[in-house]
Amino acid sequence: MGAAVSAVRAVLPERVRVGVTTGAWAVPDPGRRVELIRSWTVLPDHASVNWHEEGAEAVAGVLLQRGVGIEAGIWSGTDGARRFRTWPLAHRVLRVLAEVTDSGPGTAAATATALIRELGEGLPVAVLLHGEDGGAWPVLRAAAGLGLDTRIGLEDVLVLPDGSAAEGNAKLVRAARKILDEHRTRGL
């Protein structure tokens, strides 16, 4: 991990923060994840912690002890929002990445609204709301309507709002920017 972070930093401007995952798909055992984080010799600027995963609190705690920022991953359809809200150090994360896993074009926006409701009022950190596959564009619109940060990219969706294949991230970003600008112009 240290070699990867160092290599990325070598080619990026200083102002770009470098983040890594602590997801269970990388190392399934939460105790082992904590051990590995303690052994890091090169620290990333931040790391994602998925709150529906076993050991999230311990992983987040050791990251804070090491001075690494946290992006709290809260997935819809899990107990992540509840677990995060009750964590005494929730106010110390950099932001919440609210991930809508419902990819239904007709249901994802409602799932997004429900997830934000689960997170509760007065969250002391920024929330970035995003969806995936068929739900990516409806969730992007929902984020705009709720005044939340959002994202789009090939990790989330491979098609443009009209259903045509995206030729790359730049096309997705331009389409998202158009939707967000239209939303702002209409004052919705």
Residue frames relative to the residue before (quaternion, step in Angstrom):
aa qw qx qy qz dx dy dz
M 1.0000 0.0000 0.0000 0.0000 0.00 0.00 0.00
G 0.6473 0.5341 -0.3222 0.4381 3.58 0.94 -0.83
A 0.6484 0.5106 -0.3177 0.4669 3.58 0.98 -0.82
A 0.6531 0.5121 -0.3157 0.4599 3.59 0.99 -0.81
V 0.6582 0.4984 -0.3048 0.4749 3.60 0.90 -0.92
S 0.6570 0.5074 -0.3111 0.4627 3.60 0.93 -0.86
A 0.6562 0.5118 -0.3126 0.4580 3.60 0.95 -0.84
V 0.6513 0.4996 -0.3155 0.4762 3.58 0.98 -0.82
R 0.6643 0.5070 -0.3069 0.4555 3.59 0.89 -0.88
A 0.6162 0.5775 -0.3464 0.4083 3.59 1.05 -0.68
V 0.7695 0.3439 -0.1869 0.5046 3.60 1.10 -0.57
L 0.6616 0.4930 -0.3089 0.4732 3.61 1.23 -0.06
P 0.5540 -0.5650 0.4730 0.3874 3.57 -1.18 0.44
E 0.6492 -0.5558 0.3616 0.3726 3.58 -1.15 0.63
R 0.6649 0.5441 -0.3158 0.4026 3.59 0.99 -0.72
V 0.5941 0.5554 -0.3691 0.4499 3.61 1.23 -0.21
R 0.2947 -0.7622 0.5537 0.1603 3.56 -0.67 1.14
V 0.2703 -0.7612 0.5745 0.1318 3.55 -0.99 0.90
G 0.0526 -0.8122 0.5809 -0.0113 3.55 -0.80 1.08
V 0.1895 -0.7603 0.6132 0.1000 3.53 -1.28 0.49
T 0.4871 -0.6410 0.5021 0.3157 3.53 -1.31 0.20
T 0.1641 -0.7283 0.6468 0.1560 3.51 -1.33 0.39
G 0.2698 0.8250 -0.4628 0.1801 3.55 1.30 0.35
A 0.6111 -0.5813 0.4100 0.3471 3.52 -1.18 0.70
W 0.5854 0.5759 -0.3836 0.4225 3.61 1.12 -0.47
A 0.6340 0.5186 -0.3312 0.4684 3.61 1.20 -0.47
V 0.7601 -0.0735 0.0859 0.6400 3.57 0.95 -0.97
P 0.3533 -0.7975 0.4448 0.2033 3.62 -0.21 1.23
D 0.7071 0.4556 -0.2764 0.4648 3.63 0.92 -0.80
P 0.3982 -0.7475 0.4712 0.2462 3.63 -0.53 1.12
G 0.6114 0.5473 -0.3549 0.4480 3.60 1.05 -0.64
R 0.6485 0.5013 -0.3071 0.4835 3.56 1.02 -0.78
R 0.6101 0.5414 -0.3537 0.4577 3.61 1.03 -0.73
V 0.6444 0.5143 -0.3166 0.4690 3.58 0.94 -0.88
E 0.6446 0.5172 -0.3205 0.4628 3.62 0.92 -0.88
L 0.6679 0.5037 -0.3062 0.4543 3.57 0.89 -0.90
I 0.6417 0.5168 -0.3263 0.4634 3.59 0.95 -0.84
R 0.6426 0.5218 -0.3195 0.4612 3.59 0.99 -0.79
S 0.7071 0.4708 -0.2601 0.4590 3.60 1.12 -0.64
W 0.4398 0.7060 -0.4670 0.3002 3.62 1.20 -0.20
T 0.2241 -0.7701 0.5839 0.1257 3.56 -0.95 0.91
V 0.7118 0.2549 -0.1890 0.6266 3.57 1.25 -0.42
L 0.2188 -0.8119 0.5322 0.0982 3.55 -0.59 1.14
P 0.3923 -0.6685 0.5685 0.2758 3.58 -1.04 0.74
D 0.6087 -0.5443 0.4174 0.3989 3.57 -1.26 0.19
H 0.7884 -0.0597 0.0529 0.6100 3.55 1.11 -0.73
A 0.1701 -0.7578 0.6206 0.1083 3.52 -1.35 0.29
S 0.4077 -0.6906 0.5354 0.2651 3.56 -1.10 0.65
V 0.0827 -0.7567 0.6476 0.0333 3.53 -1.14 0.79
N 0.2467 -0.7746 0.5693 0.1228 3.56 -0.70 1.11
W 0.3528 -0.8053 0.4478 0.1629 3.54 -0.45 1.29
H 0.6063 0.5280 -0.3803 0.4572 3.60 1.18 -0.09
E 0.6053 0.5759 -0.3474 0.4258 3.59 1.27 -0.21
E 0.5823 -0.5802 0.4469 0.3529 3.53 -1.13 0.73
G 0.8232 0.2571 -0.1972 0.4662 3.56 -1.00 0.87
A 0.3202 0.7805 -0.4928 0.2129 3.62 1.23 0.15
E 0.6574 0.5261 -0.3168 0.4368 3.57 0.91 -0.91
A 0.6725 0.4875 -0.2964 0.4715 3.60 0.94 -0.87
V 0.6361 0.5178 -0.3253 0.4706 3.59 0.99 -0.83
A 0.6715 0.4890 -0.2973 0.4707 3.59 0.88 -0.92
G 0.6415 0.5462 -0.3253 0.4293 3.57 0.96 -0.82
V 0.6900 0.4567 -0.2918 0.4798 3.59 0.88 -0.87
L 0.5914 0.5490 -0.3730 0.4580 3.61 1.08 -0.58
L 0.6629 0.4914 -0.3082 0.4733 3.59 0.89 -0.89
Q 0.6320 0.5326 -0.3350 0.4524 3.60 0.97 -0.80
R 0.7081 0.4432 -0.2526 0.4883 3.58 1.07 -0.74
G 0.5196 -0.6586 0.4091 0.3591 3.62 1.24 -0.11
V 0.4816 0.6434 -0.4427 0.3977 3.57 1.21 0.47
G 0.4468 -0.6941 0.5018 0.2585 3.56 -0.87 0.98
I 0.2846 -0.7644 0.5609 0.1417 3.56 -1.22 0.54
E 0.1443 -0.7059 0.6863 0.0994 3.48 -1.17 0.84
A 0.2489 -0.7999 0.5333 0.1176 3.57 -0.45 1.23
G 0.2107 -0.7798 0.5819 0.0945 3.56 -0.60 1.18
I 0.0170 -0.7894 0.6121 -0.0428 3.55 -0.60 1.21
W 0.1545 -0.8153 0.5558 0.0494 3.57 -0.43 1.22
S 0.5018 -0.6227 0.5063 0.3227 3.54 -1.11 0.71
G 0.7929 0.3292 -0.2325 0.4570 3.55 -1.22 0.51
T 0.6648 0.4344 -0.3084 0.5236 3.60 1.25 0.35
D 0.5600 -0.5820 0.4533 0.3770 3.57 -1.29 -0.05
G 0.3076 0.8089 -0.4592 0.2005 3.58 1.29 0.22
A 0.6555 0.5143 -0.3274 0.4457 3.59 0.89 -0.87
R 0.6569 0.5037 -0.3114 0.4667 3.58 0.92 -0.88
R 0.6716 0.4996 -0.3017 0.4564 3.57 0.86 -0.95
F 0.6608 0.5038 -0.3107 0.4614 3.58 0.95 -0.84
R 0.6575 0.5310 -0.3113 0.4345 3.59 0.87 -0.96
T 0.7346 0.4228 -0.2403 0.4731 3.59 1.00 -0.75
W 0.5002 0.6339 -0.4377 0.3955 3.61 1.26 -0.05
P 0.4614 -0.7294 0.4243 0.2739 3.63 -0.58 1.05
L 0.7336 0.4108 -0.2418 0.4844 3.62 1.13 -0.46
A 0.2617 0.8071 -0.4961 0.1844 3.60 1.24 0.34
H 0.6320 0.5570 -0.3247 0.4301 3.58 1.07 -0.70
R 0.6594 0.5384 -0.3052 0.4267 3.61 1.21 -0.32
V 0.5212 0.6293 -0.4403 0.3721 3.61 1.18 -0.05
L 0.5828 -0.5868 0.4358 0.3550 3.57 -1.25 0.45
R 0.7548 -0.2106 0.1640 0.5992 3.53 1.01 -0.89
V 0.4108 -0.6496 0.5762 0.2780 3.49 -1.42 0.19
L 0.1861 -0.7362 0.6417 0.1075 3.54 -0.95 0.94
A 0.1241 -0.8058 0.5784 0.0262 3.57 -0.18 1.33
E 0.0934 -0.8369 0.5389 -0.0214 3.55 -0.35 1.31
V 0.2145 -0.7764 0.5846 0.0971 3.53 -0.60 1.20
T 0.1976 -0.8180 0.5348 0.0759 3.56 -0.43 1.25
D 0.5050 0.6038 -0.4271 0.4449 3.59 1.31 -0.02
S 0.1339 -0.8335 0.5335 0.0523 3.59 -0.41 1.17
G 0.4175 0.7121 -0.4675 0.3164 3.58 1.22 0.30
P 0.4643 -0.7045 0.4567 0.2821 3.60 -0.66 1.05
G 0.7335 0.4226 -0.2361 0.4771 3.59 1.07 -0.68
T 0.7548 0.3893 -0.2031 0.4873 3.60 1.21 -0.27
A 0.5413 0.6770 -0.3890 0.3120 3.60 1.14 -0.55
A 0.6445 0.5225 -0.3427 0.4405 3.62 0.92 -0.78
A 0.6500 0.4965 -0.3180 0.4795 3.60 0.99 -0.79
T 0.6265 0.5211 -0.3331 0.4744 3.58 1.04 -0.73
A 0.6206 0.5431 -0.3312 0.4585 3.59 1.04 -0.79
T 0.6647 0.5010 -0.2983 0.4670 3.57 0.89 -0.95
A 0.6511 0.5085 -0.3130 0.4686 3.57 0.99 -0.82
L 0.6383 0.5221 -0.3305 0.4591 3.60 0.99 -0.79
I 0.6527 0.4955 -0.3200 0.4755 3.59 0.92 -0.83
R 0.6217 0.5285 -0.3342 0.4717 3.58 1.04 -0.73
E 0.6382 0.5281 -0.3193 0.4603 3.61 1.00 -0.83
L 0.6372 0.5287 -0.3309 0.4528 3.58 1.03 -0.74
G 0.4120 -0.7587 0.4199 0.2799 3.57 1.21 -0.49
E 0.6235 -0.5463 0.4354 0.3510 3.49 -1.38 0.34
G 0.8462 0.2757 -0.1600 0.4270 3.51 -1.29 0.44
L 0.2234 0.7704 -0.5627 0.1999 3.59 1.07 0.61
P 0.3847 -0.7860 0.4375 0.2069 3.62 -0.62 1.06
V 0.7046 0.3907 -0.2592 0.5327 3.60 1.25 0.17
A 0.6321 -0.5285 0.4080 0.3933 3.55 -1.30 0.34
V 0.2056 -0.7495 0.6176 0.1206 3.55 -1.22 0.65
L 0.1256 -0.7452 0.6519 0.0631 3.53 -0.97 0.97
L 0.1343 -0.8072 0.5745 0.0212 3.57 -0.60 1.21
H 0.1606 0.7900 -0.5822 0.1060 3.57 -0.84 0.93
G 0.2856 -0.7521 0.5747 0.1501 3.51 -1.30 0.50
E 0.3348 -0.7322 0.5562 0.2061 3.52 -1.31 -0.12
D 0.8446 0.1529 -0.1357 0.4949 3.51 -1.31 0.52
G 0.8541 -0.0770 0.0596 0.5109 3.61 -0.83 -0.92
G 0.6791 0.4861 -0.2908 0.4669 3.57 1.21 -0.36
A 0.4529 0.7270 -0.4402 0.2694 3.61 1.22 -0.25
W 0.7291 0.4317 -0.2586 0.4640 3.61 0.74 -0.98
P 0.6467 0.4892 -0.3509 0.4684 3.67 0.89 -0.69
V 0.6572 0.4937 -0.3197 0.4713 3.61 1.02 -0.73
L 0.5991 0.5422 -0.3645 0.4629 3.60 1.04 -0.66
R 0.6584 0.4912 -0.3067 0.4809 3.58 0.96 -0.82
A 0.6334 0.5241 -0.3278 0.4655 3.58 1.02 -0.79
A 0.6311 0.5266 -0.3324 0.4625 3.59 0.98 -0.82
A 0.6362 0.5207 -0.3271 0.4659 3.58 0.96 -0.84
G 0.6789 0.5049 -0.2840 0.4512 3.57 0.93 -0.90
L 0.7096 0.4311 -0.2444 0.5008 3.55 1.12 -0.66
G 0.4595 -0.7029 0.4287 0.3332 3.58 1.31 -0.09
L 0.4780 0.6770 -0.4284 0.3602 3.58 1.15 0.59
D 0.5707 -0.5351 0.4832 0.3930 3.53 -1.28 0.34
T 0.0491 -0.7878 0.6135 0.0243 3.55 -1.22 0.50
R 0.1735 -0.7656 0.6051 0.1327 3.54 -1.29 0.05
I 0.0627 -0.7534 0.6506 0.0719 3.51 -1.36 0.25
G 0.2603 0.7589 -0.5706 0.1750 3.56 -1.10 0.59
L 0.7143 -0.4695 0.3128 0.4141 3.53 -1.30 0.22
E 0.5515 0.5799 -0.4045 0.4426 3.59 1.20 -0.30
D 0.7296 0.4427 -0.2169 0.4741 3.56 1.14 -0.73
V 0.8117 -0.0665 0.1286 0.5659 3.58 0.83 -0.99
L 0.3086 -0.7705 0.5349 0.1579 3.57 -1.08 0.72
V 0.7175 0.4036 -0.2420 0.5135 3.59 1.27 -0.08
L 0.5125 -0.6164 0.5124 0.3079 3.51 -1.32 0.49
P 0.7179 -0.4539 0.2890 0.4416 3.62 -1.19 0.24
D 0.6855 0.4715 -0.2940 0.4705 3.62 1.10 -0.57
G 0.5978 -0.6033 0.3403 0.4036 3.59 1.31 0.07
S 0.5428 0.6116 -0.4125 0.4014 3.59 1.23 -0.12
A 0.6047 -0.5846 0.4040 0.3598 3.56 -1.16 0.64
A 0.3821 -0.7016 0.5551 0.2316 3.56 -1.00 0.89
E 0.3930 -0.7317 0.5113 0.2208 3.56 -0.91 0.91
G 0.7878 -0.1553 0.1029 0.5870 3.57 1.26 -0.15
N 0.7331 -0.4232 0.3072 0.4349 3.55 -1.34 0.09
A 0.6122 0.5750 -0.3631 0.4034 3.60 0.97 -0.79
K 0.6553 0.4992 -0.3161 0.4706 3.61 0.96 -0.81
L 0.6404 0.5167 -0.3260 0.4655 3.58 0.99 -0.78
V 0.6654 0.5035 -0.3049 0.4591 3.57 0.92 -0.89
R 0.6435 0.5112 -0.3314 0.4635 3.61 0.95 -0.78
A 0.6491 0.5058 -0.3171 0.4715 3.59 0.97 -0.82
A 0.6501 0.5053 -0.3137 0.4729 3.58 0.97 -0.82
R 0.6415 0.5295 -0.3223 0.4520 3.57 0.93 -0.90
K 0.6341 0.5307 -0.3252 0.4588 3.59 1.00 -0.83
I 0.6580 0.4988 -0.3084 0.4724 3.59 0.91 -0.90
L 0.6847 0.4868 -0.2899 0.4583 3.59 0.87 -0.93
D 0.6446 0.5103 -0.3166 0.4731 3.59 1.02 -0.77
E 0.6443 0.5087 -0.3215 0.4720 3.59 0.97 -0.82
H 0.6339 0.5336 -0.3221 0.4580 3.55 0.99 -0.81
R 0.6724 0.4917 -0.2840 0.4748 3.56 0.93 -0.95
T 0.6488 0.5316 -0.3129 0.4456 3.60 0.97 -0.87
R 0.7064 0.4403 -0.2547 0.4922 3.57 0.97 -0.87
G 0.3831 -0.7470 0.4701 0.2724 3.57 1.26 -0.28
L 0.3195 0.7729 -0.4957 0.2341 3.56 1.12 0.59
